Amino acid sequence: MFAIIRTGGKQYRVQVGDVLSVERLPAGAEKTALFDQVLLIADDKETLIGTPLIEKAAVRAAVLEDFKGEKVIVFKKKRRKQYRRTRGHRQELTRVKILNIAADAALLPPLEMVEAEVKPPAAPVKPEEAEAAPAPRPAKKEAKPKEKAVAAKLEKVKKPGKPQKQAPTKTSPKKRAR
């Protein structure tokens, strides 16, 4: 069985168990979302097509995480006008896992049962572990002196360069006149 749903201005073909990324949903992480804009539901026996939506149809999904998508570079340019603008954009997305597809929303299982399936049971914390202080961090290692670099600098001795040429002394105009 599969369905075609609409969310965030896009249409998605989904089946039970699919994991997909849609535009940010206000549900938040580790909650459930109900998609009620269902365009089509099909299985082996029959196909329901909406005009444009199927009345009472719904798809329930578990929200796994909220994240940002890949960075998109937006570059605008107008030739011969010295106009160039570069902007970046990261779309906010939500990753969901499809749990149920139903032609009638009343046939969906209760919300409490669905949430119990999604959340893994948390391990009980022992009171001894809760009171224990966190382990101290290991001390930083001291940096070793760079012996080779220091020795190379000491060995370098300034070599005497070529003697600078001196400009010829100019004679004053009075001496020339004599």
Backbone as CSV, one residue per row, in Angstrom:
resi,resn,N_x,N_y,N_z,CA_x,CA_y,CA_z,C_x,C_y,C_z
1,MET,0.848,-1.177,0.000,0.000,0.000,0.000,0.885,1.229,0.000
2,PHE,0.516,2.217,-0.812,1.241,3.469,-0.824,0.250,4.617,-0.918
3,ALA,0.753,5.809,-0.607,-0.076,7.006,-0.663,0.754,8.145,-1.227
4,ILE,0.066,9.140,-1.771,0.721,10.363,-2.209,0.188,11.483,-1.325
5,ILE,1.102,12.120,-0.603,0.706,13.191,0.317,1.315,14.511,-0.141
6,ARG,0.738,15.608,0.352,1.253,16.934,0.040,1.596,17.626,1.346
7,THR,2.840,18.114,1.418,3.284,18.881,2.576,4.410,19.807,2.143
8,GLY,4.407,21.014,2.639,5.447,21.974,2.319,5.481,22.364,0.853
9,GLY,4.331,22.292,0.160,4.287,22.663,-1.247,4.806,21.590,-2.180
10,LYS,5.117,20.416,-1.668,5.629,19.321,-2.498,4.778,18.075,-2.284
11,GLN,4.871,17.155,-3.222,4.139,15.898,-3.118,5.134,14.758,-2.955
12,TYR,4.772,13.801,-2.100,5.665,12.672,-1.811,4.875,11.370,-1.949
13,ARG,5.526,10.347,-2.530,4.948,8.999,-2.591,5.533,8.245,-1.405
14,VAL,4.670,7.779,-0.493,5.148,7.166,0.744,4.534,5.783,0.940
15,GLN,5.281,4.929,1.637,4.804,3.616,2.072,5.099,3.491,3.553
16,VAL,4.473,2.524,4.191,4.723,2.305,5.611,6.182,1.885,5.781
17,GLY,6.888,2.560,6.703,8.288,2.270,6.963,9.254,3.185,6.236
18,ASP,8.773,4.003,5.296,9.662,4.929,4.580,10.169,6.026,5.514
19,VAL,11.404,6.450,5.294,11.984,7.589,6.015,12.260,8.660,4.966
20,LEU,11.688,9.846,5.155,11.892,10.907,4.193,12.085,12.244,4.882
21,SER,12.656,13.188,4.136,12.911,14.532,4.653,11.909,15.489,4.020
22,VAL,11.178,16.204,4.866,10.196,17.179,4.401,10.541,18.529,5.011
23,GLU,9.894,19.594,4.522,10.142,20.900,5.112,9.751,20.888,6.578
24,ARG,10.373,21.778,7.357,10.243,21.794,8.815,8.789,21.715,9.255
25,LEU,8.522,20.775,10.151,7.192,20.609,10.742,7.209,21.181,12.155
26,PRO,6.126,21.783,12.615,6.116,22.361,13.958,5.992,21.328,15.078
27,ALA,5.931,20.044,14.760,5.716,19.009,15.774,6.875,18.910,16.756
28,GLY,8.101,19.083,16.298,9.261,18.939,17.178,9.777,17.517,17.138
29,ALA,10.954,17.325,17.672,11.598,16.012,17.634,10.886,15.024,18.558
30,GLU,10.901,13.759,18.159,10.339,12.640,18.927,8.839,12.790,19.185
31,LYS,8.127,13.337,18.225,6.663,13.439,18.297,6.096,12.751,17.064
32,THR,4.781,12.842,16.892,4.155,12.302,15.691,3.524,13.428,14.902
33,ALA,3.452,13.222,13.589,2.828,14.196,12.696,1.736,13.490,11.923
34,LEU,0.660,14.216,11.644,-0.470,13.663,10.905,-0.599,14.444,9.607
35,PHE,-0.420,13.776,8.485,-0.578,14.397,7.171,-2.000,14.116,6.697
36,ASP,-2.801,15.172,6.606,-4.195,14.973,6.199,-4.450,15.388,4.757
37,GLN,-3.464,15.911,4.071,-3.621,16.239,2.655,-3.146,15.047,1.830
38,VAL,-4.019,14.073,1.661,-3.707,12.843,0.936,-4.361,12.939,-0.435
39,LEU,-3.568,12.782,-1.484,-4.075,12.904,-2.855,-4.493,11.564,-3.433
40,LEU,-3.819,10.492,-3.014,-4.096,9.179,-3.587,-3.687,8.097,-2.596
41,ILE,-4.480,7.046,-2.524,-4.128,5.852,-1.747,-4.347,4.662,-2.658
42,ALA,-3.343,3.792,-2.761,-3.461,2.631,-3.643,-2.896,1.410,-2.953
43,ASP,-3.559,0.277,-3.183,-3.027,-1.010,-2.763,-3.290,-2.004,-3.886
44,ASP,-3.121,-3.306,-3.628,-3.273,-4.304,-4.684,-4.702,-4.371,-5.223
45,LYS,-5.704,-4.113,-4.382,-7.098,-4.310,-4.777,-7.742,-3.060,-5.366
46,GLU,-7.533,-1.919,-4.728,-8.231,-0.723,-5.201,-7.358,0.521,-5.084
47,THR,-7.801,1.564,-5.780,-7.101,2.841,-5.767,-8.111,3.936,-5.488
48,LEU,-7.823,4.777,-4.499,-8.675,5.919,-4.180,-7.966,7.177,-4.668
49,ILE,-8.653,7.937,-5.516,-8.083,9.156,-6.056,-8.923,10.320,-5.567
50,GLY,-8.271,11.336,-5.025,-8.968,12.493,-4.494,-9.232,13.544,-5.557
51,THR,-10.195,14.415,-5.272,-10.525,15.510,-6.191,-10.538,16.822,-5.440
52,PRO,-9.501,17.500,-5.103,-8.104,17.093,-5.224,-7.629,16.240,-4.062
53,LEU,-8.333,16.252,-2.906,-7.914,15.479,-1.743,-8.935,14.401,-1.429
54,ILE,-8.471,13.359,-0.743,-9.381,12.320,-0.266,-9.909,12.762,1.094
55,GLU,-11.219,12.808,1.231,-11.844,13.200,2.504,-11.525,12.156,3.572
56,LYS,-11.218,12.578,4.761,-10.976,11.751,5.944,-9.708,10.898,5.891
57,ALA,-8.979,10.923,4.814,-7.759,10.110,4.725,-6.632,10.777,5.513
58,ALA,-5.730,9.949,6.039,-4.623,10.490,6.830,-3.435,9.539,6.784
59,VAL,-2.268,10.127,6.969,-1.025,9.362,7.066,-0.331,9.836,8.333
60,ARG,0.025,8.892,9.210,0.698,9.244,10.464,2.179,8.916,10.333
61,ALA,3.003,9.842,10.841,4.450,9.669,10.767,5.078,10.048,12.092
62,ALA,6.201,9.433,12.403,6.966,9.760,13.603,8.075,10.722,13.204
63,VAL,8.225,11.798,13.954,9.273,12.775,13.685,10.562,12.255,14.318
64,LEU,11.577,12.049,13.485,12.847,11.532,13.977,13.785,12.651,14.409
65,GLU,13.931,13.683,13.565,14.833,14.781,13.908,14.537,16.003,13.053
66,ASP,14.956,17.155,13.558,14.941,18.403,12.808,16.389,18.718,12.455
67,PHE,16.633,19.133,11.215,17.992,19.427,10.784,17.964,20.433,9.648
68,LYS,19.152,20.887,9.270,19.288,21.805,8.142,19.844,21.042,6.951
69,GLY,19.364,21.371,5.767,19.802,20.701,4.553,21.129,21.228,4.048
70,GLU,21.530,20.776,2.866,22.774,21.204,2.241,22.715,22.696,1.935
71,LYS,23.866,23.344,1.914,23.931,24.766,1.610,23.764,24.968,0.106
72,VAL,22.938,25.952,-0.256,22.691,26.300,-1.643,23.228,27.713,-1.855
73,ILE,24.020,27.911,-2.886,24.576,29.226,-3.199,23.644,29.915,-4.199
74,VAL,23.256,31.145,-3.877,22.399,31.941,-4.760,23.266,33.085,-5.270
75,PHE,23.470,33.161,-6.588,24.321,34.190,-7.182,23.494,34.994,-8.164
76,LYS,23.448,36.313,-7.970,22.714,37.207,-8.863,23.710,38.097,-9.585
77,LYS,23.467,38.349,-10.864,24.371,39.198,-11.627,23.584,39.912,-12.715
78,LYS,23.922,41.192,-12.915,23.389,41.944,-14.042,24.585,42.392,-14.858
79,ARG,24.675,41.951,-16.066,25.863,42.231,-16.850,25.969,43.715,-17.193
80,ARG,27.213,44.134,-17.253,27.580,45.518,-17.591,27.031,46.550,-16.614
81,LYS,26.603,46.146,-15.442,26.078,47.088,-14.440,26.855,47.026,-13.128
82,GLN,27.919,46.252,-13.076,28.719,46.100,-11.859,27.870,45.622,-10.677
83,TYR,26.922,44.725,-10.945,26.028,44.227,-9.893,26.249,42.725,-9.742
84,ARG,26.741,42.322,-8.556,26.906,40.899,-8.242,26.581,40.696,-6.773
85,ARG,25.780,39.719,-6.468,25.416,39.400,-5.087,25.495,37.890,-4.903
86,THR,26.134,37.473,-3.810,26.210,36.049,-3.481,25.586,35.840,-2.109
87,ARG,24.678,34.924,-2.036,24.011,34.576,-0.779,23.997,33.059,-0.639
88,GLY,23.954,32.596,0.596,23.836,31.170,0.858,22.534,30.897,1.592
89,HIS,22.006,29.670,1.446,20.753,29.318,2.110,20.796,27.855,2.523
90,ARG,20.344,27.578,3.737,20.194,26.192,4.206,18.753,26.011,4.646
91,GLN,18.027,25.136,3.975,16.618,24.899,4.268,16.486,24.085,5.548
92,GLU,15.544,24.470,6.388,15.267,23.708,7.603,14.348,22.553,7.234
93,LEU,14.737,21.346,7.628,14.017,20.127,7.254,13.684,19.297,8.489
94,THR,12.758,18.364,8.295,12.380,17.410,9.332,12.413,16.018,8.720
95,ARG,13.080,15.083,9.392,13.118,13.697,8.923,12.000,12.936,9.632
96,VAL,11.137,12.269,8.850,9.997,11.540,9.407,10.006,10.101,8.917
97,LYS,9.398,9.227,9.710,9.219,7.817,9.344,7.725,7.542,9.294
98,ILE,7.260,7.015,8.178,5.835,6.759,7.982,5.427,5.537,8.805
99,LEU,4.390,5.724,9.638,3.929,4.648,10.514,2.662,3.980,9.995
100,ASN,1.655,4.782,9.609,0.374,4.231,9.195,-0.195,5.021,8.018
101,ILE,-0.945,4.320,7.156,-1.701,4.957,6.080,-3.132,4.452,6.208
102,ALA,-4.087,5.377,6.247,-5.485,4.963,6.403,-6.377,5.816,5.516
103,ALA,-7.377,5.168,4.899,-8.344,5.886,4.070,-9.310,6.673,4.945
104,ASP,-9.478,6.251,6.199,-10.324,6.968,7.149,-9.481,7.214,8.405
105,ALA,-9.348,8.470,8.799,-8.510,8.824,9.938,-9.001,8.172,11.231
106,ALA,-10.306,7.828,11.301,-10.842,7.183,12.493,-10.290,5.761,12.652
107,LEU,-9.799,5.161,11.573,-9.273,3.793,11.635,-7.808,3.728,12.091
108,LEU,-7.155,4.880,12.216,-5.772,4.889,12.695,-5.707,4.428,14.146
109,PRO,-4.660,3.718,14.540,-4.548,3.303,15.948,-4.381,4.531,16.839
110,PRO,-4.715,4.397,18.125,-4.591,5.531,19.041,-3.160,6.058,19.098
111,LEU,-3.030,7.322,19.403,-1.739,8.000,19.415,-0.808,7.437,20.484
112,GLU,-1.332,6.999,21.635,-0.487,6.502,22.717,0.266,5.248,22.277
113,MET,-0.392,4.363,21.532,0.256,3.133,21.092,1.368,3.440,20.096
114,VAL,1.172,4.426,19.254,2.170,4.776,18.250,3.403,5.358,18.912
115,GLU,3.240,6.244,19.873,4.373,6.863,20.552,5.183,5.824,21.314
116,ALA,4.515,4.798,21.869,5.229,3.764,22.603,6.146,2.979,21.660
117,GLU,5.731,2.793,20.384,6.554,2.063,19.430,7.778,2.868,19.032
118,VAL,7.639,4.169,18.914,8.715,5.014,18.411,9.826,5.179,19.431
119,LYS,9.491,5.458,20.681,10.503,5.736,21.702,11.078,4.435,22.256
120,PRO,12.399,4.281,22.251,12.990,3.100,22.875,12.917,3.246,24.389
121,PRO,12.764,2.146,25.116,12.684,2.259,26.570,14.016,2.743,27.142
122,ALA,13.925,3.687,28.060,15.133,4.240,28.681,15.601,3.307,29.790
123,ALA,16.907,3.116,29.887,17.478,2.255,30.924,17.389,2.976,32.263
124,PRO,16.987,2.270,33.331,16.906,2.937,34.627,18.299,3.339,35.123
125,VAL,18.367,4.488,35.736,19.642,5.001,36.249,19.753,4.647,37.719
126,LYS,20.880,4.031,38.077,21.085,3.672,39.478,21.416,4.925,40.265
127,PRO,20.929,5.051,41.509,21.222,6.248,42.284,22.715,6.448,42.534
128,GLU,23.491,5.345,42.623,24.933,5.463,42.839,25.603,6.153,41.653
129,GLU,25.168,5.804,40.415,25.757,6.384,39.219,25.347,7.843,39.071
130,ALA,24.136,8.177,39.479,23.650,9.539,39.321,24.423,10.504,40.218
131,GLU,24.814,10.047,41.415,25.513,10.915,42.359,27.009,11.008,42.065
132,ALA,27.540,10.030,41.350,28.992,10.004,41.090,29.378,11.203,40.232
133,ALA,30.526,11.770,40.574,31.024,12.922,39.811,31.569,12.428,38.473
134,PRO,31.548,13.281,37.470,32.095,12.850,36.182,33.598,12.601,36.288
135,ALA,34.080,11.708,35.455,35.498,11.329,35.496,36.355,12.536,35.155
136,PRO,37.480,12.716,35.883,38.347,13.870,35.583,39.008,13.687,34.215
137,ARG,39.245,14.798,33.550,39.870,14.746,32.235,41.370,14.517,32.406
138,PRO,41.968,13.792,31.491,43.417,13.571,31.597,44.153,14.894,31.371
139,ALA,45.294,15.028,32.066,46.079,16.256,31.958,46.705,16.341,30.573
140,LYS,46.914,17.571,30.107,47.505,17.764,28.793,48.986,17.420,28.857
141,LYS,49.475,16.829,27.783,50.883,16.469,27.713,51.697,17.719,27.422
142,GLU,52.890,17.767,28.005,53.757,18.909,27.764,54.390,18.772,26.389
143,ALA,54.539,19.890,25.721,55.123,19.877,24.385,56.624,19.647,24.481
144,LYS,57.134,18.796,23.615,58.564,18.528,23.584,59.253,19.659,22.832
145,PRO,60.436,20.078,23.288,61.137,21.156,22.557,61.593,20.653,21.195
146,LYS,61.553,21.517,20.252,61.959,21.153,18.907,63.469,21.336,18.811
147,GLU,64.184,20.271,19.108,65.639,20.331,19.183,66.265,20.601,17.826
148,LYS,65.741,19.994,16.792,66.337,20.145,15.474,66.217,21.585,14.992
149,ALA,65.072,22.177,15.179,64.864,23.534,14.703,65.759,24.516,15.450
150,VAL,65.899,24.340,16.754,66.743,25.227,17.558,68.206,25.068,17.140
151,ALA,68.655,23.832,16.935,70.041,23.581,16.545,70.325,24.186,15.176
152,ALA,69.385,24.094,14.254,69.572,24.643,12.913,69.708,26.160,12.973
153,LYS,68.957,26.815,13.844,69.029,28.266,13.966,70.374,28.690,14.547
154,LEU,70.886,27.924,15.499,72.164,28.269,16.107,73.313,28.085,15.127
155,GLU,73.218,27.078,14.264,74.276,26.803,13.311,74.353,27.870,12.232
156,LYS,73.248,28.471,11.921,73.239,29.487,10.884,74.000,30.702,11.383
157,VAL,75.035,31.026,10.675,75.817,32.208,11.006,75.721,33.126,9.801
158,LYS,75.568,34.410,10.072,75.446,35.343,8.965,76.748,35.383,8.198
159,LYS,76.667,35.123,6.905,77.831,35.188,6.050,78.055,36.653,5.670
160,PRO,79.302,37.045,5.595,79.535,38.437,5.192,79.116,38.627,3.745
161,GLY,78.366,39.676,3.498,77.866,39.950,2.159,78.882,40.745,1.352
162,LYS,78.544,41.066,0.151,79.407,41.856,-0.707,79.491,43.267,-0.148
163,PRO,80.638,43.892,-0.240,80.709,45.282,0.248,79.876,46.184,-0.647
164,GLN,79.219,47.140,-0.017,78.367,48.039,-0.773,79.218,49.049,-1.519
165,LYS,78.807,49.343,-2.726,79.522,50.324,-3.533,79.156,51.709,-3.036
166,GLN,80.143,52.575,-2.979,79.868,53.942,-2.550,79.765,54.833,-3.780
167,ALA,78.880,55.781,-3.700,78.707,56.710,-4.812,79.921,57.623,-4.913
168,PRO,80.324,57.979,-6.128,81.475,58.871,-6.267,81.156,60.236,-5.676
169,THR,82.152,60.837,-5.070,81.940,62.143,-4.452,81.823,63.200,-5.536
170,LYS,80.930,64.080,-5.322,80.713,65.139,-6.308,81.630,66.311,-5.994
171,THR,82.108,66.909,-7.033,82.934,68.106,-6.860,82.035,69.327,-6.926
172,SER,82.397,70.319,-6.156,81.567,71.524,-6.144,81.805,72.325,-7.413
173,PRO,80.859,73.128,-7.846,81.025,73.898,-9.079,82.140,74.946,-8.981
174,LYS,82.450,75.419,-7.808,83.509,76.433,-7.651,84.867,75.842,-8.011
175,LYS,85.092,74.600,-7.636,86.377,73.983,-7.923,86.546,73.764,-9.424
176,ARG,85.505,73.503,-10.103,85.583,73.275,-11.533,85.966,74.546,-12.289
177,ALA,85.453,75.644,-11.827,85.703,76.918,-12.524,87.166,77.288,-12.526
178,ARG,87.976,76.951,-11.677,89.385,77.331,-11.608,90.114,76.882,-12.728
